[in-house]
Amino acid sequence: MKKIKLISLVTLLGVGLTSCEKYLDVNFDPSFPQVSQGFALLPPMLSQMARAETFDGRFTGQYCQYWLATAAGNAWDRHGYVAGSDNGGEMWRSHYWSIGKNVDLVIEDATAKQQWDYVGVAKALRTWGWQSTTDANGEMILKQAWEPNRYVFEYDSQEDVYKEVVRLGTEALADLSRTDGGVSVASLNRGDLVYKGDRTKWIKFVNAILARNANHISNKKTYNPDAVIKFVDASFSSNADNFYIPHGGTNTTDANFWGPLRNNMNAFRPSNYLVNLFNGTLFPGAIDPRMAAMLTASDDKVFRGVNVGLGDANNVAGRTNRVANFWGQSQPTATTPATGKSIFDNGTAHPIITYWEMQFVKAEAAFIKGDKAMAFDAYNKGINAHLDWVFSLMSSTDAAGRANFTTERAAYLKSSAVAQTSAALTLSDIMTQKYISMFVHGHMESWVDMRRYKYSPDIFKGFAPPTGSTLFPDNGGKLAYRLRPRFNSEYVWNRAALDKIGALNADYHTKEIWFMQP
């Protein structure tokens, strides 16, 4: 009897296990990946690049005076920060978390399949992350990054991070140059929203990162302008190579950060400094065609901006001298418009690195080297490439606006805003035109430039950083030279490590960063 019961129990157990296996099989969807695969991971990683730059860009854009707050006394306008907040911590978050370990998952999956193009792309994204994040924050967690079962992480020097950019970027170039194994344009295209599987453009992108890396140390004895020029020449050769993060623009999840659908810029207005670069104030007689294409005049037809820390005193409904917003409204309302303008529209792609930026980098390096002919050529290519891009964003139905842009462009290129000969070219000409061309998307790189030259009005024509009582009270009379590490990871969990680098000090954000030092 016991034997019969035992056989019955074993039989029932076997049936049960078989049923469980069949039940589990029901939940298996052959169209849904059961392991992390590169083509599935890459699109959200690319999206995080734009998120990182734009979220932090609201604040570094204030440091650079691309835009300022409509209300007076804003902390970021005054080169301050908001304590106990993650504002200014998005690059950090994206590098370590949103993109973070996903890079390793892509590399692991792609290596097993010999998809060296995916391996190279993953390394390119991490290379960009190291470069962009250290340029914002300075010291970072490098050697212990992503180490499992660790809750306290030590910081490494920015010099070490810069070396890691070169090391990893070189590896990325080697992987992207391979054509063996499972390398395939069609395969990479499944996850590549930027270059559609074109490895040659990814190679150019990595060289653009390395050009930034080499040029940012222009104040050091080790600076090598020839190396910078070499990287630039191996990078983008036209606007067709620009690294854009695309946006669908149909809802808040796929829309451009700067557009009205996301409503992130309603409390900001262009700075007077930017407007004065456009309207002939700083360049007498020179009307920049980008002013009307990218900004909007007040009701009285005058283009206006706001001053540091003062906001717009005329931000009252109906006033004809009220500063217009970035979405084409001279009388902004609480309800945002359906569409925006130029790069401030819902579906406009976000540029990460561009051809015109690279040409200005080359112009600066060549100028420092003493080759003014090369510098002048690159300078003009940079200006014209950006003008081309701005024109491309204008509505095809705006015939009058496009015609006016073309007319103003021809006059502008012959004006006092643009150096007319290589002999007349100055470093200020190069850096000021670069600043103009980086408006909106390039705030992080412009902030690097501003810090390298210590916000000098001799370099950035007419620039006036906040001083005296306009400066944030914690600054001790100093300007901002770095973003503080992310609050919700570092200041909450990693305070002992922060103390070692002085990041618990109220004025840590004013500590000069390594790349700008001699």
C-alpha positions as CSV (number, residue, x, y, z in Angstrom):
1,M,0.0,0.0,0.0
2,K,2.8,2.4,0.9
3,K,4.5,1.4,-2.4
4,I,1.4,2.3,-4.3
5,K,1.1,5.7,-2.5
6,L,4.7,6.5,-3.2
7,I,4.4,5.7,-6.9
8,S,1.3,7.9,-7.1
9,L,3.0,10.7,-5.3
10,V,6.0,10.6,-7.7
11,T,3.6,10.4,-10.7
12,L,1.7,13.4,-9.5
13,L,4.9,15.3,-8.8
14,G,6.1,14.6,-12.3
15,V,2.8,15.7,-13.8
16,G,3.0,18.9,-11.7
17,L,6.5,19.7,-12.9
18,T,5.5,19.1,-16.5
19,S,2.6,21.4,-16.1
20,C,4.8,24.1,-14.5
21,E,7.2,23.8,-17.5
22,K,4.3,24.2,-19.9
23,Y,2.9,27.1,-17.9
24,L,6.3,28.9,-18.0
25,D,6.5,28.2,-21.7
26,V,3.2,30.1,-22.1
27,N,4.9,33.2,-20.8
28,F,7.8,33.0,-23.3
29,D,7.4,35.5,-26.1
30,P,9.8,34.8,-28.9
31,S,9.5,38.4,-30.1
32,F,10.6,39.8,-26.8
33,P,14.3,39.5,-25.8
34,Q,15.0,37.4,-22.7
35,V,18.4,38.9,-22.3
36,S,19.8,42.4,-22.8
37,Q,20.6,43.0,-26.5
38,G,22.4,45.9,-28.0
39,F,19.7,46.9,-30.5
40,A,17.1,47.1,-27.7
41,L,19.3,48.9,-25.2
42,L,20.9,51.5,-27.5
43,P,17.8,53.8,-28.3
44,P,17.1,54.7,-24.7
45,M,20.8,55.2,-24.0
46,L,20.9,57.7,-26.9
47,S,17.8,59.4,-25.6
48,Q,19.5,59.8,-22.2
49,M,22.4,61.8,-23.8
50,A,19.9,64.5,-24.8
51,R,18.2,64.4,-21.4
52,A,21.5,64.8,-19.6
53,E,22.6,67.8,-21.5
54,T,19.3,69.6,-21.6
55,F,18.3,69.1,-18.0
56,D,21.6,70.5,-16.8
57,G,21.7,73.0,-19.6
58,R,18.9,75.1,-18.1
59,F,21.4,76.1,-15.4
60,T,24.7,76.2,-17.3
61,G,22.9,78.2,-19.9
62,Q,22.3,80.8,-17.2
63,Y,26.0,80.7,-16.2
64,C,26.8,81.5,-19.8
65,Q,24.0,84.0,-20.2
66,Y,22.3,82.4,-23.1
67,W,19.1,82.8,-21.1
68,L,18.1,84.1,-17.6
69,A,15.1,83.8,-15.4
70,T,12.0,86.0,-15.8
71,A,12.0,86.5,-12.0
72,A,14.6,88.5,-10.1
73,G,17.2,86.9,-7.8
74,N,17.4,83.5,-9.4
75,A,20.3,81.5,-7.8
76,W,21.6,80.2,-11.1
77,D,21.6,83.6,-12.8
78,R,23.8,84.7,-9.9
79,H,26.3,81.7,-10.4
80,G,24.8,79.9,-7.4
81,Y,22.9,76.6,-7.0
82,V,19.9,75.2,-5.1
83,A,21.0,73.2,-2.1
84,G,19.3,69.8,-1.4
85,S,18.2,69.5,-5.0
86,D,19.2,67.3,-8.0
87,N,19.1,70.4,-10.3
88,G,22.5,70.4,-12.0
89,G,22.9,66.6,-11.4
90,E,21.5,65.1,-14.6
91,M,24.8,64.5,-16.4
92,W,26.0,62.7,-13.3
93,R,22.8,60.6,-13.1
94,S,22.9,59.7,-16.8
95,H,26.5,58.7,-16.8
96,Y,26.4,56.5,-13.8
97,W,22.9,55.2,-13.9
98,S,20.7,55.9,-17.0
99,I,23.5,55.0,-19.4
100,G,25.8,53.5,-16.8
101,K,25.9,49.7,-16.7
102,N,23.9,49.4,-19.9
103,V,27.1,50.1,-21.7
104,D,28.6,46.9,-20.2
105,L,25.4,44.9,-21.1
106,V,25.7,46.0,-24.7
107,I,29.4,45.2,-24.8
108,E,28.8,41.7,-23.2
109,D,26.1,40.8,-25.7
110,A,27.9,42.2,-28.7
111,T,31.2,40.6,-27.9
112,A,29.6,37.2,-27.7
113,K,28.1,37.8,-31.2
114,Q,31.3,39.5,-32.5
115,Q,29.3,42.6,-33.2
116,W,32.3,44.9,-32.9
117,D,30.3,47.9,-34.2
118,Y,28.0,47.6,-31.2
119,V,31.0,47.3,-28.9
120,G,32.5,50.4,-30.5
121,V,29.3,52.4,-30.2
122,A,28.9,51.4,-26.5
123,K,32.4,52.5,-25.8
124,A,31.8,55.8,-27.7
125,L,28.8,56.6,-25.5
126,R,30.8,56.0,-22.3
127,T,33.7,58.0,-23.7
128,W,31.3,60.9,-24.3
129,G,29.9,60.4,-20.8
130,W,33.2,60.6,-19.1
131,Q,34.2,63.7,-21.1
132,S,30.9,65.6,-20.7
133,T,30.4,64.8,-17.0
134,T,33.9,65.6,-15.9
135,D,33.8,68.9,-17.8
136,A,30.7,69.7,-15.7
137,N,31.8,68.3,-12.3
138,G,35.6,67.9,-12.2
139,E,36.6,65.1,-9.9
140,M,34.6,61.9,-10.5
141,I,34.4,58.3,-9.4
142,L,36.5,56.5,-12.0
143,K,38.4,53.5,-10.6
144,Q,35.6,52.2,-8.4
145,A,32.7,53.1,-10.7
146,W,30.0,50.4,-11.0
147,E,31.9,48.2,-8.6
148,P,29.4,45.7,-7.1
149,N,28.6,45.5,-3.3
150,R,30.2,48.9,-2.7
151,Y,28.3,51.8,-1.0
152,V,31.1,54.3,-0.6
153,F,33.0,55.4,-3.7
154,E,36.3,57.4,-3.8
155,Y,36.8,60.2,-6.2
156,D,39.6,60.4,-8.8
157,S,41.2,63.5,-10.4
158,Q,39.9,65.1,-13.5
159,E,43.3,64.5,-15.0
160,D,42.7,60.7,-14.6
161,V,39.3,61.0,-16.2
162,Y,40.7,62.9,-19.2
163,K,43.3,60.1,-19.6
164,E,40.4,57.5,-19.5
165,V,38.6,59.4,-22.3
166,V,41.7,59.0,-24.5
167,R,42.2,55.3,-23.6
168,L,38.5,54.3,-24.1
169,G,38.1,56.5,-27.1
170,T,41.1,54.8,-28.7
171,E,39.5,51.4,-28.0
172,A,36.2,52.6,-29.5
173,L,37.9,53.7,-32.7
174,A,39.6,50.3,-33.0
175,D,36.3,48.4,-32.5
176,L,34.5,50.7,-35.0
177,S,37.1,50.1,-37.6
178,R,36.6,46.3,-37.6
179,T,34.7,44.7,-40.4
180,D,34.9,41.0,-39.3
181,G,32.6,38.8,-37.4
182,G,29.0,40.0,-37.0
183,V,29.6,43.6,-38.0
184,S,26.7,44.7,-40.2
185,V,25.1,48.0,-41.2
186,A,21.7,46.4,-41.1
187,S,22.2,45.0,-37.6
188,L,23.6,48.2,-36.1
189,N,20.8,50.2,-37.8
190,R,18.2,48.3,-35.6
191,G,19.4,50.3,-32.6
192,D,21.2,53.3,-34.1
193,L,18.8,56.2,-34.1
194,V,21.6,58.7,-34.9
195,Y,23.7,57.3,-37.8
196,K,21.6,54.4,-39.0
197,G,24.4,51.9,-38.8
198,D,27.1,54.0,-40.4
199,R,30.3,53.1,-38.6
200,T,32.3,55.8,-40.4
201,K,30.2,58.5,-38.8
202,W,30.6,57.0,-35.4
203,I,34.3,57.1,-35.9
204,K,34.0,60.8,-36.7
205,F,32.0,61.3,-33.5
206,V,34.6,59.7,-31.4
207,N,37.3,61.9,-33.0
208,A,35.1,64.9,-32.2
209,I,35.1,63.9,-28.5
210,L,38.9,63.5,-28.6
211,A,39.2,66.9,-30.2
212,R,37.3,68.4,-27.3
213,N,39.4,66.5,-24.9
214,A,42.6,67.8,-26.5
215,N,41.4,71.4,-26.8
216,H,40.0,71.9,-23.3
217,I,43.5,71.8,-21.9
218,S,44.6,74.9,-23.9
219,N,46.0,76.6,-20.8
220,K,48.5,73.8,-20.1
221,K,52.1,73.4,-21.3
222,T,51.1,70.0,-22.7
223,Y,48.5,71.5,-25.0
224,N,49.2,70.4,-28.6
225,P,47.3,72.3,-31.2
226,D,48.4,70.0,-34.0
227,A,46.8,67.1,-32.1
228,V,43.6,69.1,-31.8
229,I,43.6,69.9,-35.5
230,K,44.3,66.2,-36.4
231,F,41.3,65.1,-34.4
232,V,39.1,67.7,-35.9
233,D,40.1,66.7,-39.4
234,A,39.2,63.1,-38.6
235,S,35.8,64.2,-37.3
236,F,32.9,65.8,-39.1
237,S,33.3,67.0,-42.6
238,S,30.0,68.7,-43.0
239,N,26.6,69.2,-41.3
240,A,25.6,65.8,-42.7
241,D,27.8,64.3,-40.0
242,N,26.3,66.1,-37.0
243,F,25.3,64.0,-34.1
244,Y,21.6,64.6,-33.6
245,I,19.3,62.9,-31.1
246,P,15.9,62.8,-32.9
247,H,12.5,63.7,-31.4
248,G,9.1,62.6,-32.6
249,G,7.5,65.7,-31.1
250,T,4.1,64.1,-30.6
251,N,3.9,63.9,-26.8
252,T,5.9,64.8,-23.7
253,T,7.9,61.5,-23.8
254,D,9.3,61.9,-27.3
255,A,9.3,65.7,-27.7
256,N,12.3,68.0,-27.7
257,F,13.2,69.3,-24.3
258,W,13.3,72.9,-25.5
259,G,9.8,72.8,-27.2
260,P,6.5,74.1,-25.8
261,L,5.1,70.6,-25.3
262,R,7.7,69.9,-22.6
263,N,7.2,73.4,-21.1
264,N,10.7,73.6,-19.6
265,M,11.6,77.1,-20.8
266,N,8.5,79.1,-19.8
267,A,10.4,80.8,-16.9
268,F,13.4,81.8,-19.0
269,R,14.1,84.6,-21.5
270,P,17.1,85.4,-23.7
271,S,19.8,87.5,-22.0
272,N,20.5,91.0,-23.0
273,Y,24.1,89.9,-23.7
274,L,22.9,87.4,-26.3
275,V,20.5,89.9,-27.8
276,N,23.2,92.6,-28.0
277,L,25.4,90.2,-29.9
278,F,22.6,89.9,-32.4
279,N,21.1,93.4,-32.7
280,G,24.1,95.6,-33.6
281,T,24.9,96.8,-30.1
282,L,28.2,95.0,-29.6
283,F,28.9,94.9,-33.4
284,P,27.7,98.3,-34.6
285,G,25.7,98.1,-37.8
286,A,25.7,94.3,-37.8
287,I,22.2,92.7,-37.7
288,D,22.6,88.9,-37.2
289,P,20.0,87.0,-39.3
290,R,19.9,84.4,-36.5
291,M,18.1,86.9,-34.3
292,A,14.8,86.9,-36.1
293,A,15.1,83.2,-37.0
294,M,15.7,82.1,-33.4
295,L,14.2,84.8,-31.2
296,T,11.0,86.9,-31.2
297,A,10.6,90.6,-30.9
298,S,8.4,92.3,-28.3
299,D,5.0,93.8,-29.4
300,D,6.8,97.1,-30.2
301,K,9.0,95.2,-32.7
302,V,12.2,95.5,-30.6
303,F,14.2,92.4,-29.7
304,R,14.8,92.4,-25.9
305,G,16.5,90.3,-23.2
306,V,16.9,90.4,-19.5
307,N,19.8,91.3,-17.3
308,V,21.5,89.1,-14.7
309,G,19.5,88.7,-11.5
310,L,16.9,91.3,-12.4
311,G,14.4,89.3,-14.4
312,D,11.9,91.0,-16.7
313,A,10.2,93.9,-14.8
314,N,7.8,94.2,-17.7
315,N,6.6,90.6,-17.6
316,V,3.0,91.8,-17.3
317,A,0.3,90.9,-19.8
318,G,-0.3,93.6,-22.4
319,R,2.9,95.6,-22.0
320,T,4.4,96.2,-25.4
321,N,8.0,96.0,-24.1
322,R,7.5,92.7,-22.4
323,V,10.3,90.3,-23.3
324,A,9.0,87.5,-25.7
325,N,9.5,83.9,-24.8
326,F,11.4,81.3,-26.9
327,W,8.3,79.8,-28.5
328,G,7.4,82.9,-30.6
329,Q,5.0,84.5,-28.2
330,S,5.4,88.2,-27.5
331,Q,2.7,87.9,-24.9
332,P,3.5,84.6,-23.1
333,T,0.6,82.9,-21.4
334,A,0.3,80.0,-18.9
335,T,-0.9,77.9,-21.8
336,T,2.0,77.0,-24.1
337,P,1.5,77.2,-27.8
338,A,1.1,74.1,-29.9
339,T,4.3,74.7,-31.8
340,G,7.6,76.5,-31.1
341,K,10.3,78.1,-33.1
342,S,13.6,77.0,-34.5
343,I,15.4,74.7,-32.0
344,F,12.6,75.5,-29.6
345,D,10.1,73.4,-31.5
346,N,8.7,70.1,-30.4
347,G,10.2,67.9,-33.1
348,T,13.6,69.5,-33.6
349,A,16.5,67.1,-33.1
350,H,19.0,67.9,-30.3
351,P,22.6,68.4,-31.6
352,I,25.2,66.8,-29.3
353,I,28.3,67.7,-31.3
354,T,28.3,69.5,-34.7
355,Y,30.5,70.3,-37.7
356,W,30.5,74.0,-36.9
357,E,31.7,73.4,-33.4
358,M,34.6,71.4,-34.7
359,Q,35.5,74.1,-37.1
360,F,35.6,76.7,-34.3
361,V,37.8,74.3,-32.3
362,K,40.1,74.0,-35.2
363,A,40.1,77.8,-35.7
364,E,41.1,78.3,-32.1
365,A,43.9,75.7,-32.2
366,A,45.3,77.0,-35.4
367,F,45.2,80.6,-34.1
368,I,47.1,79.5,-31.0
369,K,49.6,77.6,-33.2
370,G,50.1,80.8,-35.2
371,D,48.5,79.6,-38.5
372,K,46.1,82.4,-39.0
373,A,45.3,81.3,-42.6
374,M,44.0,78.0,-41.4
375,A,42.3,79.6,-38.5
376,F,40.5,82.1,-40.8
377,D,39.3,79.3,-43.1
378,A,37.9,77.2,-40.3
379,Y,36.3,80.3,-38.6
380,N,34.4,81.1,-41.8
381,K,33.4,77.4,-42.3
382,G,32.0,77.4,-38.7
383,I,30.0,80.6,-39.2
384,N,28.5,79.5,-42.5
385,A,27.7,75.9,-41.3
386,H,25.8,77.3,-38.4
387,L,23.9,79.8,-40.5
388,D,23.0,76.9,-42.9
389,W,21.6,74.9,-39.9
390,V,19.6,77.8,-38.6
391,F,18.1,78.4,-42.0
392,S,17.2,74.7,-42.3
393,L,15.0,75.0,-39.2
394,M,13.0,77.8,-40.7
395,S,9.5,76.9,-41.9
396,S,9.4,76.1,-45.6
397,T,6.1,78.2,-45.7
398,D,7.8,81.3,-44.3
399,A,8.9,82.6,-47.7
400,A,9.3,86.2,-46.4
401,G,11.3,85.1,-43.4
402,R,13.6,82.9,-45.5
403,A,14.2,85.7,-48.0
404,N,15.0,88.2,-45.3
405,F,17.4,85.7,-43.7
406,T,19.3,85.3,-47.0
407,T,19.5,89.1,-47.4
408,E,20.6,89.7,-43.9
409,R,23.1,86.9,-44.1
410,A,24.9,88.4,-47.0
411,A,25.2,91.8,-45.2
412,Y,26.2,90.2,-41.9
413,L,29.1,88.3,-43.4
414,K,30.5,91.6,-44.6
415,S,29.9,93.4,-41.3
416,S,32.0,94.3,-38.3
417,A,30.7,91.1,-36.6
418,V,32.9,88.9,-38.9
419,A,36.6,89.3,-39.4
420,Q,37.2,90.1,-43.1
421,T,40.8,88.9,-43.4
422,S,43.1,86.4,-41.7
423,A,45.4,89.3,-40.6
424,A,42.5,91.0,-38.8
425,L,41.3,87.8,-37.1
426,T,41.5,87.7,-33.3
427,L,40.9,85.0,-30.7
428,S,37.9,87.0,-29.6
429,D,36.4,86.8,-33.1
430,I,36.7,83.1,-33.0
431,M,35.4,82.5,-29.5
432,T,32.5,85.0,-29.8
433,Q,31.3,83.5,-33.0
434,K,31.6,80.1,-31.5
435,Y,29.5,81.2,-28.5
436,I,26.8,82.5,-30.9
437,S,26.8,79.2,-32.8
438,M,26.4,77.1,-29.7
439,F,23.3,79.0,-28.5
440,V,20.8,76.6,-26.9
441,H,22.3,73.1,-27.7
442,G,26.0,73.9,-26.9
443,H,25.7,75.4,-23.4
444,M,27.9,72.8,-21.8
445,E,30.8,73.4,-24.3
446,S,30.3,77.1,-24.1
447,W,30.6,76.9,-20.3
448,V,33.9,75.0,-20.8
449,D,35.1,77.9,-23.0
450,M,34.0,80.5,-20.6
451,R,35.9,78.8,-17.7
452,R,39.0,78.3,-19.8
453,Y,39.1,82.1,-20.4
454,K,37.7,83.0,-17.0
455,Y,34.6,84.7,-18.4
456,S,36.8,87.4,-20.0
457,P,35.1,90.2,-21.9
458,D,38.3,90.5,-23.9
459,I,37.6,87.0,-25.3
460,F,33.8,86.9,-25.3
461,K,33.1,90.4,-26.6
462,G,31.3,92.6,-24.0
463,F,30.5,89.7,-21.6
464,A,29.7,90.9,-18.1
465,P,29.5,88.2,-15.4
466,P,27.7,89.0,-12.1
467,T,29.7,90.9,-9.6
468,G,29.3,92.2,-6.0
469,S,25.9,91.8,-4.4
470,T,24.6,90.3,-7.7
471,L,26.7,87.2,-7.1
472,F,25.3,84.3,-5.0
473,P,26.1,84.9,-1.3
474,D,27.9,81.5,-0.9
475,N,30.4,82.3,-3.6
476,G,32.7,84.6,-1.6
477,G,32.9,86.9,-4.6
478,K,33.9,84.1,-7.0
479,L,32.2,82.8,-10.2
480,A,31.0,79.3,-10.8
481,Y,33.6,76.9,-12.2
482,R,31.9,73.5,-11.7
483,L,28.6,71.8,-10.9
484,R,28.3,70.1,-7.6
485,P,28.0,66.3,-7.6
486,R,24.5,64.9,-7.7
487,F,22.7,65.5,-4.4
488,N,20.6,62.3,-4.3
489,S,23.5,59.9,-4.8
490,E,26.6,61.8,-3.5
491,Y,25.4,64.1,-0.7
492,V,23.0,61.6,0.7
493,W,25.1,58.4,0.5
494,N,28.7,59.4,-0.1
495,R,29.5,62.3,2.1
496,A,32.8,61.0,3.5
497,A,34.3,60.9,0.0
498,L,32.9,64.4,-0.8
499,D,34.6,65.7,2.3
500,K,38.0,64.6,1.0
501,I,37.6,66.8,-2.1
502,G,36.1,69.7,-0.4
503,A,32.6,69.2,-1.9
504,L,30.9,69.8,1.4
505,N,32.1,73.4,1.4
506,A,29.3,75.9,0.5
507,D,31.6,77.5,-2.2
508,Y,32.7,74.2,-3.8
509,H,31.1,75.1,-7.1
510,T,33.5,78.1,-7.3
511,K,36.6,75.9,-7.1
512,E,38.6,76.2,-10.4
513,I,38.5,73.0,-12.4
514,W,41.6,71.1,-13.5
515,F,41.3,71.5,-17.3
516,M,41.4,75.3,-17.0
517,Q,44.5,75.5,-14.8
518,P,48.1,76.0,-16.2
